[in-house]
Amino acid sequence: MAASVAIAAEDAPAPDTTVEGIIITGEKFDRSLQETTTSVGVITAKRTEQEAIQSLWEMYERTANMSETYGHSGFTIRGIASQGVSGGGDAALATIYMDGAPLPSTISFAGPTDSWDVKQVEIFRGPQSTLQGLNALAGAVVIRSQEPTSDWDMRARAIVADPDETAFAFAGGGPIIADQLAFRIAAEKRDTDGYIHNVTRDAPEDPIDTFNLRAQLLLRPTEIEGFEARLGYTRFVRDGGYPFGYASTTTPNYMEDRVSFNEIANASKVDANVVTLELSQELGAGLTLSSISSWNSVDQFNSYDGDGTARRIGYGFNQYDYETLTQELRLNYEGERISGLIGAFYYDRDQLVTSGSLANVTTPVPTISALLQSSGLPAATANQLANLYALQLPVVPVQYAARQPMDVTTHAIFGDGEWRVTDRLSLVAGFRWDHEKNRTNVDQTAVFAGTYPNPAAFGAPGTPLYLAVMGINAGVANLVAQAGSATPQAERKFDAFLPKAGLRYELTPDMTAGFVVQRGYRSGGSSINTARSQSFSYDPEYTWNYEASLRSAWLDGRLTVNANAYYIDWSDQQVAVNFGLNDFDSHTVNAGKSHLYGFEIETAHKVSEAFDWYGSVGYSKTKFDEFLTTLDGEASDLSGSEFAYAPRWTLAVGGNYRWASGFVANLNANYRDKAFVSTGFAQDNAQIKSRTLLNGRVGYETDHWGAYLYGKNLFDVGYVTYGRPTTGQAVLGDPRVLGLMLQTRW
């Protein structure tokens, strides 16, 4: 008997202690993470569950060289904001893709990006212009949901957390026709009152009420060998707070007792529909032909209070209507020495932005003084009278209404490949030729919405002072009138060639080094100046990205250490410039040139079947080499300033432990360095502090159910993500959240 026991022990398989194999699909070719030279942060479904991650924003916190902007309204990759480093340009600099469909940038804060039933999220750092093309100069976020299978699979989840948060989710599917046709449906309903209470309206300031539904069909007919079709539909509805919620900083303990006073609701409603169709056919001899089609329709309505007080002083709304169609055809080849792809791409986006607002424009004292001096008044007298006038009318109330349609179409051909010259050396190359045409115009009205100062308060009728104030009133009326007009349609066309070249060298069977040079691109366009109601053209901007990579595996595959280092040279940079009439006198120009450099190091270590840990560190240094702008009629050189929301250091670390009894635990932390929240003027006075967040989850699970307690920001660290000292408001980071999660699977 003892002998038989010994033999059984020898034949038993050794415990699997290798790091989880990760396949990267976002570069349109299935490669392992260790074979991918691009810097990519990956969040798998397993890690999502271990850390109780519920949103894309929590993934950003855990990714090297990523950060948020204005709360959860946007993000940066390597210090480059998804909407532009200084607000310039219409197109995004980084795009979120949901099952192959590009999402409009305005719903990146509130789109169908919750993590329920998501298979994997790949965050590409660095330009993806060669393969992704449009709106990917900084990088791309690729979300892939769980796919239908031929096996029945169902699971459900319930979450109760503070403050007053509930979430209920279900996912499941299986075969319709055995081994040929399968389906999957996933749905989640989430409700929370948020963290800020509005005292004036006695209501939550930043509530969230969302419903997300995904349905998929997967067809693999036995009659057509090598053919696959996947049809997906996503329906997302959100009714809640504005993209970022302001809390008052004028109250004691504003971090713990978060309140707001605005009389107009800061709210956002989103209604999105996304349809994708993916077809592929294996042709033999290593060739596969693919077609990827997507269509999405997004309606978004935002309302906001412009002054943050209980009075109806300033307010507005924005309505966004998007309809986007994309079509890609691609031929992939996998051979013994050569692999690669070639494809064609079409993109068409129709959008309409309508807006209305009551804005209070600071009375332009220098402009009024200059007007009076042009009429013959001495400078001292003109300045004195202009200041007296501003005491009577400190702000100019203007009722704006605007309608701006836009259409963007893009045609592109692209290719990417690798030639294994020897068993160790591979050459990589790629290209994209991109042709874009965009058309836009604006129809804007502007009406003075207040009461002009009475000239009789300055002097008797007919006196010079009386006449001067009448002239000032007429001048202010003329400035308001300039902001209302219709601009003719502006059409712009752009062509860009975007090459990529590099090499990979296998130093050892477990270590590979690479170097790639790639060009990034964002198209030009036309920018609307609200104060002048005029359209101004601007040209494309380009980057050259130089990047080195290292992929390594140690301890028989139990430990991986991967690193990327980069240098980016940016020219013809699109920046938003103010031209001095008032705060609304801004439009985009090619006024910038900059460079940035840094690195990412990411590691994962499976110590044993019971314990694994992971960590990452990122460093990014940004700098404007040229940045010329104008404010109040004076030219300023802002060269040397850094990008907004570009922390130099980002770190993350976490670990999991599994007991044989079924208990599990996770503890993870992430750090973001201090960062500027504006670019250029007085940048040193607009800085947010560093912060470290600690999160965790503990629970008990079996093969079919699990119960967990989780906590986010366990130490309840209070931190600001954006501040407005002049109005006593700030966008605050999320406080501590404690929750209970119940899960079942069968």
VOTIGU-919669 format. One line per 10 residues: their letters; for each residue x, y, z of C-alpha. Coordinates in pm, whole numbers, plus 50000, padded with zeros to 5 digits. Example, Ala and Ser with C-alpha at 12.3 -4.5 7.8 and 13.67 -1.06 7.14 Angstrom:
BEGIN
AS = 51230/49550/50780  51367/49894/50714
This chain:
BEGIN
MAASVAIAAE = 50000/50000/50000  50284/50238/50084  50441/50173/49744  50120/50252/49560  50083/50578/49751  50437/50678/49656  50373/50604/49287  50053/50813/49293  50239/51105/49443  50507/51088/49174
DAPAPDTTVE = 50246/51078/48896  50043/51372/49036  50085/51695/48837  50302/51964/48991  50120/52275/49114  50088/52546/48848  50291/52840/48968  50347/53017/48635  50213/53370/48587  49874/53380/48414
GIIITGEKFD = 49919/53381/48035  49780/53700/47881  49693/53735/47512  49687/54088/47368  49424/54144/47096  49407/54524/47074  49680/54539/46807  49458/54335/46571  49683/54031/46606  49673/53776/46887
RSLQETTTSV = 50009/53789/47066  50113/53706/47419  50200/53996/47647  50562/53883/47647  50572/53906/47265  50419/54256/47255  50671/54541/47232  50406/54812/47285  50367/54930/47642  50031/54790/47750
GVITAKRTEQ = 49872/54768/48093  49631/54476/48126  49345/54423/48370  49206/54071/48341  48866/53944/48455  49042/53754/48733  49207/54067/48870  48882/54263/48834  48711/54011/49059  48997/53985/49309
EAIQSLWEMY = 49002/54361/49368  48625/54426/49344  48687/54666/49054  48359/54810/48927  48460/55083/48683  48720/55177/48427  48839/55460/48652  48955/55215/48917  49163/55044/48650  49328/55375/48562
ERTANMSETY = 49430/55417/48926  49611/55083/48912  49794/55146/48580  50141/55295/48552  50157/55641/48393  49781/55696/48398  49581/55957/48586  49234/56113/48598  49132/56467/48504  48860/56667/48680
GHSGFTIRGI = 48746/56372/48889  48620/56098/48655  48564/56321/48351  48876/56223/48157  49215/56058/48179  49579/56102/48086  49827/55854/47939  50192/55941/47998  50079/56290/48097  49876/56346/47778
ASQGVSGGGD = 49510/56423/47849  49256/56235/47640  49093/56566/47540  49415/56759/47472  49690/56891/47695  49556/57247/47701  49200/57210/47577  49281/57265/47210  49151/57059/46920  48823/56884/46856
AALATIYMDG = 48940/56524/46818  49042/56315/47115  49402/56215/47183  49304/55875/47324  48996/55666/47247  48802/55399/47436  48700/55101/47222  48415/54877/47338  48420/54541/47155  48572/54716/46853
APLPSTISFA = 48348/55025/46854  48508/55366/46927  48310/55557/47189  48264/55935/47159  48502/56117/47389  48228/56313/47566  48087/55996/47728  48421/55855/47836  48325/55949/48192  47980/55789/48172
GPTDSWDVKQ = 47968/55538/47891  47915/55159/47891  48249/55103/48062  48156/54927/48386  48360/54614/48449  48077/54362/48490  48125/54062/48258  48430/54221/48095  48690/53972/47979  48991/54202/47958
VEIFRGPQST = 49092/54568/47938  49410/54662/47751  49551/55012/47801  49800/55099/47527  50048/55370/47619  50204/55561/47333  50075/55645/46984  49848/55386/46823  49806/55594/46508  49942/55323/46276
LQGLNALAGA = 49689/55056/46374  49405/55250/46539  49445/55567/46337  49188/55821/46442  49218/55983/46787  49497/55762/46925  49802/55989/46943  49838/55932/47319  49715/55573/47326  49399/55365/47337
VVIRSQEPTS = 49183/55178/47587  49049/54850/47445  48765/54680/47635  48664/54325/47546  48353/54169/47702  48309/53799/47779  48219/53597/47469  47948/53334/47421  48058/52972/47461  47916/52629/47382
DWDMRARAIV = 47886/52557/47755  47610/52689/47978  47737/52954/48215  47540/53182/48446  47637/53410/48730  47486/53689/48936  47611/53955/49176  47458/54185/49436  47640/54478/49599  47536/54696/49891
ADPDETAFAF = 47775/54977/49984  47784/55321/50135  47667/55582/50075  47332/55431/49973  47473/55232/49682  47322/54918/49533  47416/54721/49223  47257/54408/49083  47402/54218/48789  47342/53904/48588
AGGGPIIADQ = 47530/53734/48305  47487/53405/48131  47447/53216/47811  47510/52896/47628  47438/52706/47308  47137/52764/47085  47264/52509/46833  47523/52276/46984  47880/52370/46882  47750/52616/46619
LAFRIAAEKR = 47543/52901/46762  47574/53045/47114  47449/53353/47298  47538/53559/47602  47349/53830/47788  47487/54054/48061  47303/54327/48252  47377/54552/48547  47165/54807/48734  47348/55047/48964
DTDGYIHNVT = 47215/55324/49190  47395/55554/49434  47334/55894/49592  47697/55992/49549  47907/56179/49803  47782/56542/49787  47453/56674/49926  47298/56985/49772  47173/57203/50056  46973/57441/49838
RDAPEDPIDT = 46775/57171/49658  46792/56916/49944  46898/56648/49697  47210/56450/49604  47452/56653/49394  47627/56363/49220  47388/56065/49207  47430/55780/48958  47151/55570/48812  47270/55342/48532
FNLRAQLLLR = 47152/55042/48337  47389/54851/48110  47279/54564/47884  47500/54362/47649  47384/54081/47420  47599/53871/47188  47558/53593/46932  47849/53374/46819  47812/53163/46503  48057/52891/46393
PTEIEGFEAR = 47867/52684/46134  47999/52337/46070  47912/52373/45700  48166/52656/45654  48500/52551/45796  48699/52831/45956  48413/53084/45950  48309/53284/46256  48053/53562/46307  47999/53760/46625
LGYTRFVRDG = 47711/54006/46660  47702/54235/46964  47460/54493/47098  47506/54725/47395  47241/54948/47546  47348/55197/47813  47136/55452/48000  47264/55691/48266  47083/55956/48466  47299/56127/48725
GYPFGYASTT = 47538/56402/48816  47758/56615/48593  48087/56471/48460  48249/56621/48770  48079/56739/49087  48188/57046/49282  48178/57052/49661  48199/57373/49860  48531/57435/50034  48389/57723/50240
TPNYMEDRVS = 48242/57495/50507  48435/57340/50798  48547/56979/50745  48446/56992/50379  48623/56662/50312  48397/56477/50556  48080/56684/50518  48051/56740/50143  47787/56994/50041  47702/57221/49749
FNEIANASKV = 47474/57523/49716  47398/57557/49345  47036/57627/49255  47055/57465/48907  47113/57090/48898  47453/56983/48768  47327/56679/48581  47399/56452/48289  47182/56206/48098  47327/55957/47851
DANVVTLELS = 47146/55723/47614  47380/55506/47407  47333/55219/47162  47628/55027/47019  47614/54753/46753  47915/54553/46634  47950/54279/46374  48275/54084/46344  48323/53831/46062  48630/53617/45997
QELGAGLTLS = 48715/53344/45751  49028/53128/45757  49152/53102/45399  49428/52848/45458  49803/52886/45418  49807/53107/45728  49565/53368/45589  49254/53501/45766  49014/53759/45623  48822/53973/45873
SISSWNSVDQ = 48552/54237/45865  48473/54456/46167  48169/54684/46148  48039/54912/46423  47761/55164/46464  47681/55369/46768  47428/55635/46851  47480/55849/47159  47257/56120/47302  47390/56318/47597
FNSYDGDGTA = 47239/56612/47781  47435/56810/48041  47301/57093/48255  47512/57301/48490  47508/57587/48737  47763/57846/48632  47808/58027/48964  47773/57756/49230  47544/57964/49450  47178/57945/49554
RRIGYGFNQY = 47103/58233/49316  47013/58191/48950  47307/58393/48820  47473/58173/48561  47366/57842/48412  47360/57647/48090  47317/57321/47904  47487/57119/47632  47314/56862/47413  47538/56617/47221
DYETLTQELR = 47400/56390/46948  47647/56150/46788  47609/55884/46522  47926/55696/46427  47979/55427/46163  48306/55237/46114  48405/54963/45874  48735/54775/45867  48853/54502/45631  49169/54318/45725
LNYEGERISG = 49382/54033/45593  49606/53865/45853  49892/53628/45772  50082/53396/46007  50382/53217/45857  50694/53051/45983  50910/53361/45940  50667/53636/45845  50349/53750/46016  50144/54060/45968
LIGAFYYDRD = 49832/54224/45837  49705/54474/45584  49372/54651/45599  49140/54933/45498  48933/55151/45729  48633/55384/45693  48496/55617/45962  48197/55851/45950  48080/56058/46248  47784/56293/46237
QLVTSGSLAN = 47741/56508/46542  47529/56798/46651  47606/57009/46955  47343/57253/47077  47398/57470/47380  47248/57753/47576  47378/57948/47871  47352/58257/48080  47713/58363/48124  47845/58647/48335
VTTPVPTISA = 48145/58791/48154  48372/59009/48364  48333/59366/48247  48640/59434/48025  48784/59743/48193  49097/59763/47967  48881/59737/47654  48646/60011/47779  48939/60234/47870  49090/60187/47526
LLQSSGLPAA = 48753/60275/47368  48733/60597/47569  49092/60692/47485  49018/60642/47116  48741/60899/47161  48991/61155/47292  48983/61110/47671  49317/61116/47854  49436/60775/47975  49397/60856/48346
TANQLANLYA = 49042/60984/48298  48952/60690/48075  49082/60439/48331  48896/60612/48614  48567/60619/48424  48604/60258/48310  48653/60146/48671  48351/60350/48788  48146/60185/48515  48264/59839/48627
LQLPVVPVQY = 48144/59917/48980  47793/59967/48837  47817/59667/48601  48082/59426/48738  47978/59153/48495  47809/59156/48156  47526/58899/48159  47496/58735/47816  47236/58482/47707  47405/58250/47454
AARQPMDVTT = 47242/57995/47225  47439/57796/46969  47395/57513/46721  47707/57347/46579  47680/57049/46341  47992/56858/46239  48068/56570/46007  48398/56380/46003  48484/56113/45746  48809/55919/45729
HAIFGDGEWR = 48951/55671/45480  49270/55481/45560  49486/55190/45454  49728/55036/45701  49970/54753/45751  50178/54600/46027  50419/54309/46017  50712/54121/46163  50993/53938/45980  51183/53685/46189
VTDRLSLVAG = 51523/53730/46023  51691/53476/46251  51577/53267/46544  51659/53566/46766  51625/53880/46552  51294/54014/46420  51226/54331/46224  50893/54507/46274  50737/54768/46047  50405/54932/45983
FRWDHEKNRT = 50236/55222/45809  49909/55406/45778  49789/55647/45515  49500/55850/45653  49272/56089/45465  49021/56293/45664  48756/56544/45569  48564/56739/45830  48292/56999/45793  48150/57228/46059
NVDQTAVFAG = 47966/57554/46107  47805/57741/46395  47487/57943/46432  47508/58146/46752  47298/58416/46913  47404/58640/47200  47170/58873/47385  47245/59115/47669  47045/58980/47963  47088/59252/48221
TYPNPAAFGA = 47037/59625/48281  47285/59882/48154  47411/60149/48398  47202/60468/48383  47409/60749/48227  47222/60995/48450  47395/60839/48751  47724/60972/48614  47619/61317/48498  47336/61535/48378
PGTPLYLAVM = 47194/61463/48031  47413/61608/47761  47723/61637/47981  48048/61468/47869  48018/61200/48139  47657/61126/48042  47756/61094/47676  48063/60887/47763  47857/60631/47956  47606/60616/47672
GINAGVANLV = 47901/60540/47446  48027/60269/47683  47680/60109/47688  47679/60108/47309  48029/59959/47306  47928/59680/47545  47621/59612/47331  47846/59590/47027  48077/59340/47203  47775/59125/47287
AQAGSATPQA = 47648/59152/46931  47986/59032/46799  47926/58704/46981  47610/58633/46784  47620/58542/46417  47620/58248/46177  47947/58128/46027  47957/57962/45684  48043/57594/45669  48416/57531/45698
ERKFDAFLPK = 48553/57223/45522  48904/57093/45588  49091/56800/45433  49403/56632/45571  49638/56358/45453  49892/56192/45678  50146/55914/45634  50229/55742/45961  50523/55500/45952  50653/55260/46217
AGLRYELTPD = 50980/55066/46222  51176/54872/46480  51329/54543/46588  51304/54275/46857  51597/54066/46974  51576/53756/47190  51860/53793/47437  51775/53459/47601  51475/53225/47568  51315/53421/47854
MTAGFVVQRG = 51427/53777/47773  51352/53993/47469  51452/54352/47396  51300/54582/47136  51313/54931/46990  51042/55101/46781  51009/55443/46618  50654/55551/46536  50477/55865/46418  50163/55989/46594
YRSGGSSINT = 49901/56220/46448  49591/56422/46525  49409/56595/46241  49343/56966/46218  49005/57130/46204  48810/57445/46273  48765/57602/46616  48474/57824/46718  48550/58140/46915  48238/58199/47126
ARSQSFSYDP = 48312/58564/47208  48362/58655/46841  48125/58393/46691  48389/58313/46432  48546/57994/46303  48927/57968/46295  49124/57694/46118  49414/57504/46269  49651/57242/46124  49736/56883/46225
EYTWNYEASL = 49982/56804/46501  50241/56526/46497  50462/56331/46734  50763/56107/46688  50774/55836/46952  51102/55655/47027  51048/55356/47252  51260/55075/47396  51108/54764/47552  51220/54469/47764
RSAWLDGRLT = 51018/54154/47830  51154/53898/48072  51047/53587/48262  51230/53445/48566  51206/53159/48813  51073/52913/48555  50800/53153/48448  50676/53235/48798  50801/53596/48776  50770/53841/48486
VNANAYYIDW = 50939/54183/48471  50849/54405/48176  50963/54758/48102  50928/55035/47842  51118/55363/47812  51013/55639/47572  51091/55982/47434  50826/56183/47245  50890/56489/47030  50568/56688/46963
SDQQVAVNFG = 50535/56957/46695  50260/57192/46570  50079/57130/46896  49714/57233/46911  49650/57456/47211  49358/57671/47325  49459/58038/47338  49274/58330/47495  49286/58653/47292  49184/58903/47558
LNDFDSHTVN = 48825/59021/47506  48692/58801/47788  48706/58445/47922  48517/58320/47614  48753/58480/47362  48943/58157/47293  49005/57921/47005  49257/57658/46898  49584/57747/46725  49905/57559/46646
AGKSHLYGFE = 50108/57739/46910  50289/57457/47083  50598/57240/47066  50691/57004/47346  50871/56689/47449  50816/56423/47713  50998/56115/47833  50967/55846/48093  50926/55475/48158  50698/55201/48293
IETAHKVSEA = 50804/54888/48482  50546/54618/48560  50598/54288/48736  50390/53987/48840  50502/53702/49064  50314/53381/49140  50497/53269/49454  50279/52962/49509  49930/52832/49445  49822/53026/49752
FDWYGSVGYS = 50000/53361/49705  50078/53600/49418  50168/53967/49400  50216/54235/49136  50352/54586/49110  50414/54873/48870  50596/55205/48861  50570/55481/48603  50761/55805/48549  50666/56080/48304
KTKFDEFLTT = 50823/56424/48253  50646/56671/48026  50755/57015/47907  50640/57278/47659  50938/57391/47451  50728/57656/47274  50395/57794/47395  50302/58144/47283  49966/58288/47386  49790/58620/47438
LDGEASDLSG = 49587/58744/47733  49439/59091/47773  49617/59196/47457  49962/59105/47588  50174/58827/47440  50316/58572/47683  50571/58296/47641  50468/57999/47852  50756/57778/47741  50882/57558/48019
SEFAYAPRWT = 50543/57485/48173  50431/57123/48218  50118/56947/48099  49811/56952/48319  49727/56633/48512  50068/56484/48440  50199/56335/48767  50564/56242/48738  50540/55927/48949  50270/55662/48961
LAVGGNYRWA = 50302/55339/49160  50077/55043/49231  50121/54718/49424  49890/54438/49531  49875/54080/49647  49632/53788/49678  49622/53504/49927  49398/53197/49905  49352/52959/50196  49270/52594/50136
SGFVANLNAN = 48957/52640/50347  48806/52876/50087  48892/53213/50241  49051/53470/50007  49206/53813/50059  49341/54095/49845  49522/54412/49948  49634/54674/49695  49755/55032/49697  49824/55299/49437
YRDKAFVSTG = 50010/55630/49447  49978/55940/49229  50235/56218/49249  50141/56584/49274  50034/56746/48946  49940/57079/48796  49572/57126/48704  49627/57398/48446  49879/57486/48179  50072/57810/48155
FAQDNAQIKS = 49968/58113/48359  50039/58087/48734  50086/57714/48702  50271/57687/49031  49957/57815/49209  49733/57551/49052  49865/57223/49185  49705/56921/49349  49889/56719/49613  50003/56360/49590
RTLLNGRVGY = 49784/56088/49739  49802/55716/49824  49493/55494/49827  49468/55157/49999  49198/54909/49893  49115/54555/49994  48877/54261/49975  48828/53958/50201  48578/53680/50165  48484/53317/50146
ETDHWGAYLY = 48410/53133/49822  48321/52790/49690  48283/52662/49336  47933/52811/49313  47908/53111/49544  48108/53368/49733  48058/53640/49996  48301/53929/50029  48363/54249/50219  48555/54518/50032
GKNLFDVGYV = 48687/54861/50102  48814/55142/49881  49033/55422/50014  49045/55237/50346  49229/55516/50528  48970/55770/50404  49239/55992/50250  49095/56331/50157  49233/56476/49835  49144/56734/49571
TYGRPTTGQA = 49146/56659/49199  49065/57015/49090  49015/57339/49281  48846/57674/49213  48968/57900/49497  48793/58207/49355  48450/58043/49396  48529/57826/49698  48467/57500/49512  48664/57184/49442
VLGDPRVLGL = 48632/56845/49277  48717/56600/49555  48847/56246/49530  48619/55964/49638  48609/55906/50016  48622/55568/50188  48364/55318/50062  48279/54993/50241  48064/54731/50074  47925/54379/50081
MLQTRW = 47935/54168/49766  47748/53840/49710  47820/53630/49402  47689/53306/49263  47788/53107/48957  47667/52787/48800
